[in-house]
């Protein structure tokens, strides 16, 4: 089963919050799932097992370096690119 996800990572009490987020994204990309970085979250897709494995590994790596919050939304049956283009058309 393929799923789409949106994830945001929030390192707690870190002056340098960008490095942990960038490391989290790099960990996600290691699993060869679709990952697109946006300003406030990262959106990705792939097979359910690969996605959850990637999320688990990336979160564990981030949490080992300090307290961290991860907010995750997962959906199966997400809209196609054509449906999204129609929804986003002006």
Protein Blocks (a to p, Z undefined) as FASTA:
>chain_A
ZZddddddddehifblmlmmmmmmmmmmmnopacdddfkbccddddfklmmmmmmmmmmm
mmmnoccdddddddehiacfklmmmmmpZZ
